[in-house]
Structure formats: structure tokens, C-alpha cells
């Protein structure tokens, strides 16, 4: 169990104790950590962080913001290839926003999940430049998070809605 530094230690997150080590045919070995964090009463974010075993001092971190109907799993292949090349990546899904108060706007769940993953990835991987990649709704979330928070240096948005 960890506590996010960015939230003054108030956001709890859990990293799965079964860390996977992947040894691809080409590229470097990398870890796959499964992450879970609470966002509200019943709301949560679940994701995976793919990062090299031998982490550089200032790693490039890439966050994938998935579209409206595409789950985070649709980015696992790309995230794995990037981790094998020394780039730390994160994918996530936000779940269970049962009350209207939890849905401040239609993108609230995705934005909350995105911020939680930024905090957790900073704790796990360390500092370094951050990029956000998103498609469809995820592209809009990528841009909104980049504008709200100065910890994102690069944004790639495919077909923003």
C-alpha cells in the first residue's frame, strides 16, 4: 500500500504484489505493475505501469488516455513495446461513479483516473518528462489534463471529440 506524495499523502493506492518481469526477444527487460486506487465513495482507477527494469535517471513517462469505448487493455501491446525500449508507460480505466455528485462533468472519471495515475507513476518511476497520448475522448482528456497541470510536456491527441 502506498500513499501519493502529490496529494499530501491522502490518496492511497495499492500495487499488486505479483510483479511481472517480461523479457522480450528484442529490447530491455521490463516490469508490469498492476495498480488500484480509490477516487471517491465507490469510484476507483485500475491500471498497469510498464517500466524498464534498469530505469534511467530521468525516464520519459507516457500516459495512455483511452477513448470512450476502448478499454485500457487496447494499449497493452504498445505500452509493452515502449517499455522494452526504455520508456515507462501507464494505462488505466476508471470505474463506478454511482452518484451524480461524483460526475461533476462527463470527463470527471477519466480526468480523476488520469491524475491518480500521474501521481502513482511519479512515486513508482520517479521524475522525468511526461507525455499523454489519447484517442477520441482520451485525446480530449489528455489536452484538459495538460492544460490544468504543468507536469505534462507533450500531448498527442488522435481524433479528439
N, C-alpha and C positions, 0 to 999 in steps of 0.2 A: 504494500500500500504506500503510495506517495502523496505528497501534498504540493500543489502547484505553487511555485515561487511567485508567479505573476499575480496571483490572487491573494497575496499576503498569507499564503498557507491555508486558505479556507476551502479550496476546491480539492476534493480527494479524487484520486484515480488509482486504478489497480492495473498492474502489468502482469499478464499471465506468467505463472512460474514455469511453464513449459516453453522456453525459448527455443525456437527452431534455428539451427545453423544450416545454411544452404551452401553447397559447394558446386557452382555451375561449371560447365565444361570450359568456358572462357570467362575471364574476369576474376574478380576477387570474391572471397567468401563473404557472406553477409548474414545478419540476424533478421528474424521476423518476430517482432514482439506484438502480442495482442493486448489491446488497451481498452479499458472500460472506465467511464466517468459519469457521475450524476450531474445533470444540468438543472433539474427542478424537482418538483414533487415526485413524479414518476418518470420524468424525461431523462434520457441518457444518451451518451455517444459511445459507440463501439468502433474501434478501428484497428489498424495494423500499422506498425512502423517498420519499414525495411531500411536497415542501415549496415554499412560495411563493418566487418569485424575489426579491421585496422582503420579506425576513424582518423581522418586528417584533423589538424588543429582547428581550422575554420571550415567545417563542411558546408557545402551547398545543400540546403534543405528545400524539398519540393513537396507542396501540399496539393493533393488532387481533390477538387470540389466536384462531386458527381452531379449529373443532371437530375431532373425531376423524376424520371422513371428508371434511371440506371443506378444500380447499387454500387457500392464501393468495390465490390469484387470484380467489376468490369475493368478496374485499373490495376489489378494484381500483376498481370503479365508485364505491363510497362513499368510498374514500380519495382518489380524484381530485376528487370534488365538494367534499370538505372542504379539500383543498389549494387549490382555486380560491377558497375563502372565507378563506384566510389561516391555516389550521390545518395544521401539519405532521403527517403520518401515516406509520406504518410497518406493513408486513405481512411475514410470514416463514413459512418452512417449515423444519423440522428433518429431517435425513436421516441414514441409515446409522449406526445404533447396533448394530454387529455382535456385540459381546461382552457377556456378561451383566454384567460389571463396569461397562460403560457405562450399563446400565439399573438404576440404584440404586432407582428406583421407576417405575411406569408413566408418570408425567408428567415424568420426568427430561429427556427430549429436548425437550419443549415448554418446560419451565422454563428449561433451558440456552439454548435459542434466544431466549426472551423476554428473558433477562438480557443476552445478547450484543447484541440489537437496541437495548436501552436504552442500553448503553454507546456503541454506534456512533452512535445518533441524537444523544446528548448531544454527541459530537465533531463531528458534521456540522451540527446545527441550533443547538446551544447550550442554555443553561439555560432553564427555564420550567416551568410546571405540567405534570404528566403525568397522562394518563388511560389506562386499559386498558379495552378492550371485548372481550368474549368470548362465544361461544355454545357450549353443551354442554360438552365437555371444555375448550374455550378459556375458558369462564367460570370453571371451577374453577382453571385455571392463572392467570387474572387475579387472583382472590382470593388464591391462595397467594403469588404474587409481591408483591402489595400488602402482605400481612402480613409477609413476610420482609424487605422492603426499603422504606425510608421515602421513596423518591423517587417514589412514586405517590400522588397526591392524590385521584383519582376512579376508581371502578370501576363499570362497567355490565356485569352478567352476565345473559345470556339463557339460561334453562333449564339451570342448572348441573347436572352429574351427580355 
